[in-house]
């Protein structure tokens, strides 16, 4: 029960932070601003130095940010979504945004 309560709290905190950043981004004419976008840019070089392909380092940087600031359960949930998208075989890019990781980057 403790883990479920922590997970709910972390997800609520993430939703609040994303809403606040989106509101702030709207003030500066950048409504796409989210916590995951900030984490992706901050941790992108670290994921690349760990051996992840450059094209996947943006997504892996987002996962590292979730794990660092929130909880590994939130990061694993996001990783499972990326793995399921790859297994379904959908398009790799939608609106120039990568939808899933390569197999090498998942390991």
DSSP file (Angstrom, degrees, kcal/mol; ACC not computed):
  #  RESIDUE AA STRUCTURE BP1 BP2  ACC     N-H-->O    O-->H-N    N-H-->O    O-->H-N    TCO  KAPPA ALPHA  PHI   PSI    X-CA   Y-CA   Z-CA
    1    1 A X     >        0   0    0      0, 0.0     4,-2.1     0, 0.0     5,-0.2   0.000 360.0 360.0 360.0 -34.6    0.0    0.0    0.0
    2    2 A X  H  >  +     0   0    0      1,-0.2     4,-2.2     2,-0.2     5,-0.2   0.906 360.0  49.2 -62.8 -41.8    2.9    2.3    0.7
    3    3 A X  H  > S+     0   0    0      1,-0.2     4,-2.5     2,-0.2    -1,-0.2   0.902 110.0  51.2 -66.0 -41.0    4.3    2.0   -2.8
    4    4 A X  H  > S+     0   0    0      2,-0.2     4,-2.3     1,-0.2    -1,-0.2   0.902 110.4  48.9 -64.0 -40.8    0.9    2.7   -4.4
    5    5 A X  H  X S+     0   0    0     -4,-2.1     4,-2.3     2,-0.2    -1,-0.2   0.908 111.9  49.1 -66.0 -41.4    0.5    5.8   -2.3
    6    6 A X  H  X S+     0   0    0     -4,-2.2     4,-2.7     2,-0.2    -2,-0.2   0.910 110.9  50.4 -63.0 -41.8    4.0    7.0   -3.2
    7    7 A X  H  X S+     0   0    0     -4,-2.5     4,-2.4     2,-0.2    -2,-0.2   0.913 110.9  48.2 -63.9 -42.9    3.3    6.4   -6.9
    8    8 A X  H  X S+     0   0    0     -4,-2.3     4,-2.2     2,-0.2    -1,-0.2   0.908 112.7  49.3 -62.8 -41.9    0.0    8.3   -6.8
    9    9 A X  H  X S+     0   0    0     -4,-2.3     4,-2.4     2,-0.2    -2,-0.2   0.915 111.5  48.2 -64.9 -43.0    1.7   11.2   -5.1
   10   10 A X  H  X S+     0   0    0     -4,-2.7     4,-2.4     2,-0.2    -2,-0.2   0.901 112.1  49.0 -65.4 -40.4    4.6   11.3   -7.5
   11   11 A X  H  X S+     0   0    0     -4,-2.4     4,-2.3     2,-0.2    -1,-0.2   0.883 111.4  49.6 -67.0 -37.2    2.3   11.2  -10.5
   12   12 A X  H  X S+     0   0    0     -4,-2.2     4,-2.3     2,-0.2    -2,-0.2   0.905 111.3  49.3 -66.3 -40.8    0.1   14.0   -9.0
   13   13 A X  H  X S+     0   0    0     -4,-2.4     4,-2.6     2,-0.2    -2,-0.2   0.899 111.0  50.1 -64.0 -40.5    3.3   16.1   -8.4
   14   14 A X  H  X S+     0   0    0     -4,-2.4     4,-2.5     2,-0.2    -2,-0.2   0.912 110.4  49.5 -64.3 -43.0    4.4   15.4  -12.0
   15   15 A X  H  X S+     0   0    0     -4,-2.3     4,-2.1     2,-0.2    -2,-0.2   0.903 112.7  47.8 -63.6 -41.0    1.0   16.5  -13.4
   16   16 A X  H  X S+     0   0    0     -4,-2.3     4,-2.6     2,-0.2    -2,-0.2   0.930 112.3  48.7 -64.4 -44.8    1.0   19.7  -11.3
   17   17 A X  H  X S+     0   0    0     -4,-2.6     4,-2.4     1,-0.2    -2,-0.2   0.895 111.7  49.2 -64.1 -40.1    4.6   20.5  -12.3
   18   18 A X  H  X S+     0   0    0     -4,-2.5     4,-2.3     2,-0.2    -1,-0.2   0.895 111.8  49.1 -65.3 -39.6    3.8   20.0  -16.0
   19   19 A X  H  X S+     0   0    0     -4,-2.1     4,-2.2     2,-0.2    -2,-0.2   0.912 112.3  47.9 -65.6 -42.0    0.6   22.1  -15.7
   20   20 A X  H  X S+     0   0    0     -4,-2.6     4,-2.3     2,-0.2    -2,-0.2   0.909 113.7  46.8 -65.5 -41.7    2.6   24.9  -14.0
   21   21 A X  H  X S+     0   0    0     -4,-2.4     4,-2.8     2,-0.2    -2,-0.2   0.875 111.1  51.8 -68.8 -36.4    5.4   24.8  -16.6
   22   22 A X  H  X S+     0   0    0     -4,-2.3     4,-2.1     2,-0.2    -2,-0.2   0.905 110.3  49.0 -64.8 -40.5    2.9   24.8  -19.5
   23   23 A X  H  X S+     0   0    0     -4,-2.2     4,-1.3     2,-0.2    -2,-0.2   0.924 113.1  47.0 -62.9 -44.2    1.2   27.8  -18.0
   24   24 A X  H  X S+     0   0    0     -4,-2.3     4,-0.9     1,-0.2    -2,-0.2   0.893 110.8  52.5 -64.6 -39.5    4.6   29.5  -17.6
   25   25 A X  H  <>S+     0   0    0     -4,-2.8     5,-3.9     8,-0.2     3,-0.5   0.857 103.7  57.2 -64.5 -35.1    5.4   28.5  -21.2
   26   26 A X  H ><5S+     0   0    0     -4,-2.1     3,-1.2     3,-0.2    -1,-0.2   0.843 100.7  57.9 -63.3 -32.6    2.2   30.0  -22.5
   27   27 A X  H 3<5S+     0   0    0     -4,-1.3    -1,-0.2     1,-0.3    -2,-0.2   0.821 113.1  39.1 -66.2 -29.4    3.3   33.3  -21.0
   28   28 A X  T 3<5S-     0   0    0     -4,-0.9    -1,-0.3    -3,-0.5    -2,-0.2   0.093 121.5-104.5-107.7  20.7    6.4   33.2  -23.1
   29   29 A X  T < 5S+     0   0    0     -3,-1.2    -3,-0.2     1,-0.1     2,-0.1   0.853  93.5 107.7  60.9  39.4    4.7   31.8  -26.2
   30   30 A X    > < +     0   0    0     -5,-3.9     3,-1.4    -8,-0.2    -4,-0.2  -0.592  34.5 167.6-141.1  75.9    6.1   28.3  -25.7
   31   31 A X  T 3   +     0   0    0      1,-0.3    -5,-0.2    -6,-0.2    -6,-0.1   0.601  67.2  73.7 -71.7  -9.6    3.2   26.1  -24.5
   32   32 A X  T 3   +     0   0    0     -7,-0.2     2,-0.3     2,-0.0    -1,-0.3   0.478  65.7 125.0 -80.7  -1.0    5.1   22.8  -25.1
   33   33 A X    <   +     0   0    0     -3,-1.4     2,-0.3   -12,-0.2    -8,-0.2  -0.435  32.9 153.5 -65.8 120.9    7.3   23.5  -22.0
   34   34 A X     >  -     0   0    0     -2,-0.3     4,-1.8   -13,-0.1     5,-0.1  -0.895  57.7-105.8-139.6 168.9    7.1   20.5  -19.6
   35   35 A X  H  > S+     0   0    0     -2,-0.3     4,-2.6     1,-0.2     5,-0.2   0.886 119.7  54.3 -64.1 -39.0    9.2   18.9  -17.0
   36   36 A X  H  > S+     0   0    0      1,-0.2     4,-2.2     2,-0.2    -1,-0.2   0.856 106.0  52.3 -66.1 -34.4   10.1   16.0  -19.3
   37   37 A X  H  > S+     0   0    0      2,-0.2     4,-1.8     1,-0.2    -1,-0.2   0.912 111.2  46.7 -66.7 -42.1   11.3   18.5  -22.0
   38   38 A X  H  X S+     0   0    0     -4,-1.8     4,-2.2     1,-0.2    -2,-0.2   0.933 113.5  48.4 -64.7 -45.8   13.6   20.2  -19.5
   39   39 A X  H  X S+     0   0    0     -4,-2.6     4,-2.8     1,-0.2    -2,-0.2   0.881 107.9  56.3 -61.4 -38.5   14.9   16.8  -18.2
   40   40 A X  H  X S+     0   0    0     -4,-2.2     4,-0.8     1,-0.2    -1,-0.2   0.922 111.3  41.6 -61.4 -44.5   15.5   15.6  -21.8
   41   41 A X  H  < S+     0   0    0     -4,-1.8     4,-0.4     2,-0.2    -1,-0.2   0.858 117.0  48.1 -72.6 -34.3   17.7   18.6  -22.6
   42   42 A X  H  < S+     0   0    0     -4,-2.2     4,-0.3     1,-0.2     3,-0.3   0.924 121.0  33.9 -71.8 -43.9   19.6   18.5  -19.2
   43   43 A X  H  X S+     0   0    0     -4,-2.8     4,-2.2    -5,-0.2     5,-0.2   0.414  90.7  95.4 -96.0   2.1   20.3   14.8  -19.2
   44   44 A X  H  X S+     0   0    0     -4,-0.8     4,-2.0     1,-0.2    -1,-0.2   0.921  86.2  47.6 -59.8 -46.4   20.8   14.3  -22.9
   45   45 A X  H  > S+     0   0    0     -4,-0.4     4,-2.2    -3,-0.3    -1,-0.2   0.883 111.0  52.5 -64.5 -34.7   24.6   14.6  -22.8
   46   46 A X  H  > S+     0   0    0     -4,-0.3     4,-1.3     2,-0.2    -1,-0.2   0.911 109.1  48.5 -66.3 -41.1   24.8   12.2  -19.8
   47   47 A X  H  <>S+     0   0    0     -4,-2.2     5,-1.9     1,-0.2     4,-0.4   0.881 111.1  51.1 -67.0 -35.5   22.8    9.5  -21.6
   48   48 A X  H ><5S+     0   0    0     -4,-2.0     3,-1.3     1,-0.2    -1,-0.2   0.898 108.1  51.8 -66.5 -39.1   25.0    9.9  -24.7
   49   49 A X  H 3<5S+     0   0    0     -4,-2.2    -1,-0.2     1,-0.3    -2,-0.2   0.749 102.2  61.5 -68.7 -22.5   28.2    9.5  -22.5
   50   50 A X  T 3<5S-     0   0    0     -4,-1.3    -1,-0.3    -5,-0.1    -2,-0.2   0.582 128.7 -95.0 -78.8  -8.9   26.7    6.3  -21.1
   51   51 A X  T < 5S+     0   0    0     -3,-1.3     2,-0.2    -4,-0.4    -3,-0.2   0.531  76.2 142.1 111.2   8.7   26.7    4.8  -24.6
   52   52 A X      < -     0   0    0     -5,-1.9    -1,-0.3     1,-0.1     5,-0.1  -0.594  60.3 -99.6 -80.8 143.0   23.1    5.5  -25.9
   53   53 A X    >>  -     0   0    0     -2,-0.2     4,-1.1     1,-0.1     3,-1.0  -0.265  30.4-119.0 -57.4 148.3   22.8    6.5  -29.5
   54   54 A X  T 34 S+     0   0    0      1,-0.3     4,-0.5     2,-0.2     3,-0.4   0.860 113.3  56.6 -61.4 -35.5   22.5   10.2  -30.1
   55   55 A X  T 34 S+     0   0    0      1,-0.2    -1,-0.3     2,-0.1     4,-0.2   0.755 114.5  39.0 -69.3 -22.3   19.0    9.8  -31.7
   56   56 A X  T <> S+     0   0    0     -3,-1.0     4,-2.3     1,-0.1     3,-0.3   0.522  91.6  88.2-100.0  -8.4   17.8    8.0  -28.5
   57   57 A X  H  X S+     0   0    0     -4,-1.1     4,-2.2    -3,-0.4   -10,-0.2   0.770  81.8  60.1 -66.9 -24.4   19.6   10.2  -26.0
   58   58 A X  H  > S+     0   0    0     -4,-0.5     4,-1.4     2,-0.2    -1,-0.2   0.937 110.6  40.2 -66.0 -46.2   16.7   12.7  -25.8
   59   59 A X  H  > S+     0   0    0     -3,-0.3     4,-1.8    -4,-0.2    -2,-0.2   0.888 116.2  49.8 -69.6 -39.7   14.2   10.0  -24.7
   60   60 A X  H  X S+     0   0    0     -4,-2.3     4,-2.4     1,-0.2    -2,-0.2   0.868 107.1  55.8 -68.5 -35.2   16.7    8.3  -22.3
   61   61 A X  H  X S+     0   0    0     -4,-2.2     4,-2.1    -5,-0.2    -1,-0.2   0.875 105.8  51.9 -61.6 -37.4   17.5   11.8  -20.8
   62   62 A X  H  X S+     0   0    0     -4,-1.4     4,-2.2     2,-0.2    -2,-0.2   0.910 109.7  48.9 -63.7 -42.2   13.8   12.1  -20.1
   63   63 A X  H  X S+     0   0    0     -4,-1.8     4,-2.3     2,-0.2    -2,-0.2   0.887 110.0  51.1 -65.2 -39.3   13.8    8.7  -18.3
   64   64 A X  H  X S+     0   0    0     -4,-2.4     4,-2.6     2,-0.2    -1,-0.2   0.899 109.6  51.2 -64.8 -39.7   16.9    9.7  -16.3
   65   65 A X  H  X S+     0   0    0     -4,-2.1     4,-2.6     2,-0.2     5,-0.4   0.909 109.5  49.3 -63.9 -42.2   15.2   12.9  -15.2
   66   66 A X  H  X>S+     0   0    0     -4,-2.2     4,-2.1     1,-0.2     5,-0.8   0.924 113.9  46.3 -61.1 -43.7   12.1   11.0  -14.1
   67   67 A X  H  <5S+     0   0    0     -4,-2.3    -2,-0.2     3,-0.2    -1,-0.2   0.890 115.9  45.8 -66.5 -38.9   14.2    8.6  -12.1
   68   68 A X  H  <5S+     0   0    0     -4,-2.6    -2,-0.2    -5,-0.2    -1,-0.2   0.934 124.3  28.0 -71.4 -46.8   16.4   11.3  -10.6
   69   69 A X  H  <5S+     0   0    0     -4,-2.6    -3,-0.2    -5,-0.2    -2,-0.2   0.756 134.1  13.4 -92.4 -25.2   13.7   13.8   -9.5
   70   70 A X  T  <5S-     0   0    0     -4,-2.1     2,-0.3    -5,-0.4    -3,-0.2   0.606 105.9 -54.7-114.7 -92.9   10.7   11.5   -9.0
   71   71 A X     >< -     0   0    0     -5,-0.8     4,-1.6     1,-0.1     3,-0.3  -0.991  32.1-117.4-158.3 151.9   10.8    7.8   -8.7
   72   72 A X  H  > S+     0   0    0     -2,-0.3     4,-2.8     1,-0.2     5,-0.2   0.782 112.1  63.7 -68.0 -24.0   12.0    4.8  -10.6
   73   73 A X  H  > S+     0   0    0      2,-0.2     4,-2.0     1,-0.2    -1,-0.2   0.896 102.6  48.2 -66.0 -38.5    8.4    3.5  -10.9
   74   74 A X  H  > S+     0   0    0     -3,-0.3     4,-2.0     2,-0.2    -1,-0.2   0.917 113.6  47.5 -66.1 -42.6    7.4    6.6  -13.0
   75   75 A X  H  X S+     0   0    0     -4,-1.6     4,-2.5     1,-0.2    -2,-0.2   0.905 111.6  49.8 -65.9 -41.3   10.5    6.1  -15.2
   76   76 A X  H  X S+     0   0    0     -4,-2.8     4,-2.4     2,-0.2    -1,-0.2   0.856 108.3  53.5 -67.0 -33.6    9.7    2.4  -15.6
   77   77 A X  H  X S+     0   0    0     -4,-2.0     4,-1.6     2,-0.2    -1,-0.2   0.930 111.2  45.5 -64.3 -44.1    6.1    3.2  -16.6
   78   78 A X  H  X S+     0   0    0     -4,-2.0     4,-1.9     1,-0.2    -2,-0.2   0.893 112.5  51.8 -65.1 -39.8    7.4    5.6  -19.3
   79   79 A X  H  X S+     0   0    0     -4,-2.5     4,-2.4     1,-0.2    -2,-0.2   0.892 106.7  53.2 -64.1 -39.4    9.9    3.0  -20.4
   80   80 A X  H  X S+     0   0    0     -4,-2.4     4,-2.4     1,-0.2    -1,-0.2   0.871 107.1  52.2 -65.1 -34.9    7.2    0.3  -20.7
   81   81 A X  H  X S+     0   0    0     -4,-1.6     4,-2.0     2,-0.2    -1,-0.2   0.918 110.3  48.4 -64.3 -42.5    5.1    2.6  -22.9
   82   82 A X  H  X S+     0   0    0     -4,-1.9     4,-1.7     2,-0.2    -2,-0.2   0.892 111.7  49.4 -64.6 -39.6    8.2    3.2  -25.2
   83   83 A X  H  X S+     0   0    0     -4,-2.4     4,-2.4     1,-0.2    -2,-0.2   0.912 110.2  50.4 -66.5 -42.2    8.8   -0.6  -25.4
   84   84 A X  H  X S+     0   0    0     -4,-2.4     4,-1.9     1,-0.2    -1,-0.2   0.874 107.9  53.4 -64.9 -36.2    5.2   -1.4  -26.2
   85   85 A X  H  X>S+     0   0    0     -4,-2.0     5,-1.2     2,-0.2     4,-0.9   0.895 110.4  47.6 -64.4 -38.3    5.2    1.3  -29.0
   86   86 A X  H ><5S+     0   0    0     -4,-1.7     3,-0.6     1,-0.2    -2,-0.2   0.914 111.5  49.7 -67.9 -41.6    8.3   -0.4  -30.5
   87   87 A X  H 3<5S+     0   0    0     -4,-2.4    -2,-0.2     1,-0.2    -1,-0.2   0.819 105.2  57.5 -68.3 -29.8    6.8   -3.9  -30.3
   88   88 A X  H 3<5S-     0   0    0     -4,-1.9    -1,-0.2    -5,-0.2    -2,-0.2   0.761 105.3-132.9 -70.9 -23.5    3.5   -2.7  -32.0
   89   89 A X  T <<5 +     0   0    0     -4,-0.9    -3,-0.2    -3,-0.6     3,-0.1   0.794  47.1 156.0  79.9  28.7    5.6   -1.5  -34.9
   90   90 A X      < -     0   0    0     -5,-1.2    -1,-0.1     1,-0.2     2,-0.1  -0.047  55.6 -56.6 -74.2-175.2    4.1    1.9  -35.4
   91   91 A X        -     0   0    0      1,-0.1    -1,-0.2     8,-0.0     8,-0.1  -0.384  41.9-141.7 -66.6 142.0    5.9    4.8  -37.0
   92   92 A X  S    S+     0   0    0      1,-0.2     7,-3.0    -3,-0.1     8,-0.5   0.862  86.2  36.3 -74.1 -34.9    9.2    5.7  -35.5
   93   93 A X  E     -A   98   0A   0      5,-0.2     2,-0.4     6,-0.1     5,-0.2  -0.969  60.0-178.7-122.1 134.6    8.7    9.5  -35.9
   94   94 A X  E >  S-A   97   0A   0      3,-2.2     3,-1.1    -2,-0.4     0, 0.0  -0.978  83.0 -13.9-129.4 118.3    5.5   11.4  -35.5
   95   95 A X  T 3  S-     0   0    0     -2,-0.4    -1,-0.1     1,-0.3     3,-0.1   0.897 128.2 -57.5  54.7  44.1    5.8   15.2  -36.1
   96   96 A X  T 3  S+     0   0    0      1,-0.2     2,-0.5     0, 0.0    -1,-0.3   0.694 113.2 120.8  60.8  23.0    9.6   14.9  -35.9
   97   97 A X  E <   -A   94   0A   0     -3,-1.1    -3,-2.2     0, 0.0    -1,-0.2  -0.975  66.8-123.3-116.7 125.1    9.3   13.4  -32.4
   98   98 A X  E     -A   93   0A   0     -2,-0.5    -5,-0.2    -5,-0.2    -6,-0.1  -0.465  19.9-164.6 -69.3 135.0   10.7    9.9  -31.8
   99   99 A X        +     0   0    0     -7,-3.0     2,-0.3     1,-0.2   -14,-0.1   0.688  63.6  10.2 -97.6 -22.3    8.1    7.5  -30.5
  100  100 A X  S    S-     0   0    0     -8,-0.5    -1,-0.2   -15,-0.1     2,-0.2  -0.976  73.2-104.6-154.3 165.0   10.2    4.6  -29.2
  101  101 A X        -     0   0    0     -2,-0.3     2,-0.1   -22,-0.1   -45,-0.0  -0.490  34.8-107.0 -89.5 158.2   13.8    3.6  -28.5
  102  102 A X     >  -     0   0    0     -2,-0.2     4,-1.0     1,-0.1     3,-0.4  -0.422  35.8-109.4 -72.8 161.4   16.0    1.3  -30.4
  103  103 A X  H >> S+     0   0    0      1,-0.2     4,-0.8     2,-0.2     3,-0.5   0.880 118.7  57.2 -62.0 -38.4   16.6   -2.2  -28.9
  104  104 A X  H 34 S+     0   0    0      1,-0.2     3,-0.4     2,-0.2    -1,-0.2   0.850 105.7  50.5 -62.1 -34.7   20.2   -1.2  -28.1
  105  105 A X  H 34 S+     0   0    0     -3,-0.4    -1,-0.2     1,-0.2    -2,-0.2   0.702 101.9  61.7 -78.6 -20.4   19.1    1.8  -26.0
  106  106 A X  H <<        0   0    0     -4,-1.0    -1,-0.2    -3,-0.5    -2,-0.2   0.747 360.0 360.0 -76.3 -22.8   16.6   -0.2  -24.0
  107  107 A X     <        0   0    0     -4,-0.8    -1,-0.2    -3,-0.4    -2,-0.1   0.478 360.0 360.0 -77.5 360.0   19.3   -2.5  -22.5
